[in-house]
Amino acid sequence: MLKYHIDKIPDLRLTEPMVLGLSLSEEIAGAPGVFLERETEAEFREMRGSITGTLGREGTDVMVDVTVSYETPLTCVRCLESFLRKGEVGERTLFFHEKNATADLLERYGPDGWVDLGPWVRELVLTDLPFYPLCDENCKGLCPECGENRNTGRCSCSPEE
């Protein structure tokens, strides 16, 4: 679970931080959308990986230090073939208490005392994914005339110029 109540988060002035070890697909799929309207829960359920790190607080400030390891299927923009992207992203941040916190303010939590790491972790992963996914840097793409995948062989169309 990526949602924690401030009362259940260990105070670092008194004890060690809480250790996180979670499955990425289960946790991130349940988090509300951050900034992509077209993303679906099913897409995130295909993502595999883990979330590791620590969680602790000093007073009302919540310190989070996580590493997210993931692998997810993507489609190459040149040849349209599916491939598996593996990645790892880590970040350390501080969540602040705010009386009027909203979902748009990812690193804030409101008067209810619930700190929701889901949207923040989801944003970490989404911003680590390539904007222009390629199966290989040397991908030759598709023939513009017949649509043949140039990575698997030559087509009978005119040679490249």
PyMOL commands that set and color helices and strands:
alter all, ss='L'
color gray80, all
select helices_A, chain A and resi 6-8+24-29+41-45+118-128
alter helices_A, ss='H'
color red, helices_A
select strands_A, chain A and resi 3-5+18-23+48-58+61-75+82-97+108-109+114-116
alter strands_A, ss='S'
color yellow, strands_A
deselect
rebuild
show_as cartoon
